[in-house]
Amino acid sequence: MSRLLRVSVFVLVASCGGGNYSAPRNMDDACAIVSQRPEYLRAMQQTERRWGVPVAVQMATIYQESKFIGDARTPFRYALGVIPMGRQSSAYGYSQAIDGTWEEYQSDTGNRRAQRNKISDATDFMGWYMHKSSEGLGIPKWDAQNQYLAYHEGRSGYASGSHRQKGWLLNVAAEVGQRAVTYDTQLRNCR
């Protein structure tokens, strides 16, 4: 096979790949994130317009769930420390949505082609989920800490108070809330 043909085949195969799923370089700076990945800001602004969930709340939740890695998955479980037993859950993508909840979102919104590793679909999912949490549980959409608790535990888990016995989760949710405040302040001052 000629060198030109090999290079052409390589470029064609590489271009068919899934996309850029790596994390932005500086995840502590919202302005740096949206400067490096302007498609993130466009997706989150569209979600904010549709569902009313602020961009900073979405960003803080994505940071916690996937660190902005589009094809993130939960770790494998192992039996006897060496035998792989599958992943800890079906959570996948930017939003770490599990299969059943993702399917509910697709059915509810009619967005059957939505993909968890596509930022615009992942943020729309989060907006939909948090909108439902606001309607059903009375959690304000700007309340990143409690929205995150409902997101992590599920709405019924949150309603039953399952999060109250998990000190580690309450700490994580507080960090999500603080990160949302930080991101919001930064986004107001981006140039």
C-alpha positions as CSV (number, residue, x, y, z in Angstrom):
1,M,0.0,0.0,0.0
2,S,1.4,3.4,-0.9
3,R,2.3,5.8,1.8
4,L,-0.2,8.4,0.6
5,L,-3.0,5.7,0.7
6,R,-2.0,4.6,4.2
7,V,-2.0,8.2,5.5
8,S,-5.4,8.8,3.8
9,V,-6.9,5.7,5.5
10,F,-5.4,6.8,8.9
11,V,-6.9,10.3,8.6
12,L,-10.3,8.9,7.5
13,V,-10.4,6.4,10.4
14,A,-9.2,9.1,12.9
15,S,-11.8,11.5,11.7
16,C,-14.5,9.0,12.3
17,G,-13.6,8.9,16.0
18,G,-16.0,10.1,18.7
19,G,-14.6,13.5,19.3
20,N,-12.7,15.5,21.9
21,Y,-13.7,14.0,25.2
22,S,-10.7,15.3,27.2
23,A,-11.1,17.7,30.1
24,P,-10.4,21.4,29.6
25,R,-6.9,22.5,30.8
26,N,-8.0,24.7,33.7
27,M,-11.2,23.5,35.3
28,D,-11.1,25.9,38.1
29,D,-11.6,28.9,35.8
30,A,-14.9,29.2,34.1
31,C,-13.6,31.8,31.7
32,A,-10.8,29.5,30.6
33,I,-13.2,26.6,30.2
34,V,-15.5,28.6,27.9
35,S,-12.6,30.1,26.1
36,Q,-11.1,26.7,25.3
37,R,-14.5,25.1,24.7
38,P,-17.0,27.7,23.4
39,E,-19.4,24.9,22.5
40,Y,-19.9,24.2,26.2
41,L,-21.1,27.7,26.9
42,R,-23.4,27.7,23.9
43,A,-24.9,24.4,25.1
44,M,-25.3,25.6,28.7
45,Q,-26.9,28.9,27.6
46,Q,-29.4,27.0,25.4
47,T,-30.2,24.8,28.4
48,E,-30.6,27.8,30.7
49,R,-33.0,29.4,28.2
50,R,-35.0,26.2,27.9
51,W,-35.1,24.9,31.5
52,G,-34.0,27.9,33.6
53,V,-31.0,26.2,35.2
54,P,-28.1,28.7,35.4
55,V,-24.9,28.0,33.5
56,A,-22.8,28.0,36.7
57,V,-25.0,25.3,38.3
58,Q,-24.6,23.2,35.2
59,M,-20.9,23.7,35.1
60,A,-20.4,22.9,38.7
61,T,-22.5,19.7,38.4
62,I,-20.6,18.6,35.3
63,Y,-17.3,19.3,37.0
64,Q,-18.3,17.0,39.9
65,E,-19.8,14.3,37.8
66,S,-17.3,13.9,35.0
67,K,-14.6,16.6,35.3
68,F,-15.8,17.6,31.8
69,I,-14.8,14.3,30.2
70,G,-17.4,13.4,27.6
71,D,-16.9,9.6,27.7
72,A,-16.5,9.3,31.5
73,R,-17.6,6.0,33.0
74,T,-17.7,4.7,36.5
75,P,-14.8,2.4,37.6
76,F,-14.9,-1.4,37.3
77,R,-15.8,-3.6,40.2
78,Y,-13.6,-6.6,40.9
79,A,-14.1,-9.9,42.6
80,L,-11.2,-11.1,44.7
81,G,-9.5,-7.9,43.7
82,V,-8.6,-9.1,40.1
83,I,-11.7,-10.5,38.3
84,P,-13.6,-7.7,36.5
85,M,-17.3,-7.8,37.4
86,G,-18.6,-4.9,35.3
87,R,-18.9,-1.2,36.1
88,Q,-20.2,0.2,39.3
89,S,-23.2,1.7,37.4
90,S,-24.4,2.5,33.9
91,A,-23.5,6.2,34.5
92,Y,-21.9,7.6,31.3
93,G,-20.9,10.9,29.7
94,Y,-20.6,14.5,30.8
95,S,-23.7,14.2,33.0
96,Q,-23.1,10.7,34.3
97,A,-26.7,9.9,33.6
98,I,-27.6,6.2,34.2
99,D,-29.4,4.2,31.6
100,G,-32.9,4.3,33.0
101,T,-33.0,8.0,33.8
102,W,-31.5,8.8,30.3
103,E,-34.2,6.7,28.7
104,E,-36.9,8.5,30.7
105,Y,-35.4,11.9,29.5
106,Q,-35.4,10.7,25.9
107,S,-39.0,9.6,26.2
108,D,-40.2,12.6,28.0
109,T,-38.5,15.1,25.7
110,G,-38.9,13.1,22.4
111,N,-35.1,13.4,21.9
112,R,-34.5,9.8,21.1
113,R,-31.2,10.5,19.4
114,A,-29.7,12.3,22.4
115,Q,-26.2,11.0,23.3
116,R,-24.7,11.3,26.8
117,N,-21.3,12.1,25.3
118,K,-22.6,15.1,23.4
119,I,-22.4,18.3,25.5
120,S,-25.6,19.8,24.2
121,D,-27.6,16.7,25.0
122,A,-25.9,16.2,28.4
123,T,-26.7,19.8,29.5
124,D,-30.2,19.5,28.2
125,F,-30.6,16.3,30.2
126,M,-29.3,18.1,33.3
127,G,-31.7,21.0,32.7
128,W,-34.6,18.7,32.3
129,Y,-33.7,16.8,35.5
130,M,-33.2,19.9,37.6
131,H,-36.4,21.4,36.2
132,K,-38.3,18.3,37.4
133,S,-36.5,18.5,40.8
134,S,-37.6,22.1,41.0
135,E,-41.2,21.3,40.2
136,G,-41.5,18.1,42.2
137,L,-39.3,19.0,45.2
138,G,-39.4,22.8,45.3
139,I,-35.6,23.1,44.9
140,P,-34.7,26.4,43.3
141,K,-32.9,26.0,40.1
142,W,-30.0,28.2,41.3
143,D,-29.5,26.1,44.4
144,A,-26.6,24.0,43.2
145,Q,-26.1,22.2,46.5
146,N,-29.6,20.8,46.8
147,Q,-30.0,20.3,43.1
148,Y,-26.9,18.2,43.2
149,L,-28.2,16.1,46.2
150,A,-31.4,15.4,44.2
151,Y,-29.3,14.7,41.1
152,H,-27.1,12.2,43.0
153,E,-29.7,10.5,45.1
154,G,-32.6,10.6,42.7
155,R,-35.7,12.7,43.4
156,S,-37.3,10.0,45.5
157,G,-34.1,9.4,47.5
158,Y,-33.8,13.2,48.1
159,A,-37.5,13.3,49.2
160,S,-36.9,10.5,51.7
161,G,-33.8,12.2,53.1
162,S,-31.3,9.5,52.1
163,H,-28.6,12.1,51.7
164,R,-28.8,13.2,55.4
165,Q,-27.0,10.0,56.6
166,K,-24.1,10.5,54.1
167,G,-21.7,13.0,55.5
168,W,-19.3,12.6,52.6
169,L,-22.2,13.4,50.1
170,L,-23.2,16.5,52.1
171,N,-19.6,17.7,51.8
172,V,-19.5,17.0,48.1
173,A,-22.7,18.9,47.6
174,A,-21.4,21.8,49.6
175,E,-18.4,21.9,47.3
176,V,-20.7,21.8,44.2
177,G,-22.6,24.8,45.7
178,Q,-19.4,26.7,46.3
179,R,-18.0,25.9,42.8
180,A,-21.3,27.2,41.3
181,V,-20.8,30.5,43.1
182,T,-17.2,30.7,42.0
183,Y,-18.1,29.9,38.4
184,D,-20.9,32.4,38.4
185,T,-18.6,35.2,39.7
186,Q,-16.0,34.3,37.1
187,L,-18.5,34.1,34.2
188,R,-19.7,37.6,35.1
189,N,-16.2,38.9,34.6
190,C,-15.1,37.0,31.4
191,R,-13.8,39.1,28.6
